[in-house]
Amino acid sequence: MGMKSRIYKFLRIWNDIDSVRKGHAGKRIGRRAAGKATGKVLKKLFK
């Protein structure tokens, strides 16, 4: 795992914790799920 990957993984976890503290966890989970679904659809379209 490269340094850049480690930094991104750390920041993703950090932001998850921060969103829970601020009470925005639901929005964050919804956005991440929507992003993953969109990525899967686009992958199938342009395969």
N, C-alpha and C positions, 0 to 999 in steps of 0.2 A: 504494500500500500504506500503510495507516494505521500509526500508531505501535504500537498494540496488536498488530497482526499481526506486525510486525517483532520485537517483544519475544517473542511466543509462538514464532515461528520460531527465534529465537536460543536460547531456553530448550530447545526440542525438540532442537536440535543439541547444546547443552551437555550435556543429560541423556544423549544417545546416547553421547557421548565418556566421560562419567562411568561409565556402565554397562559400557563396554568395559574401562575401567581396573579396575573392581571385579569383573569376570568375570561379570556378569549380563546380557550382551548377548543371549543366547539367549532368556531369559525376556522381555526387553523386546520383542524382535522378534516373539515369539509373541503377546504381549498386543496389540501394535499390529496385527498381522494379524487377530487375532480381533475386535478392535474395528472394523476396516474391513469385515470380512465381516458382522458384526452390523448395521452401519450400512446396508449394501447390502440386506440382507434386510428390515430395517424400512422402508427407503425404498420397496421394492416392495410391502410390505403396506399401507402407508398412502398410497399414491399416488393 
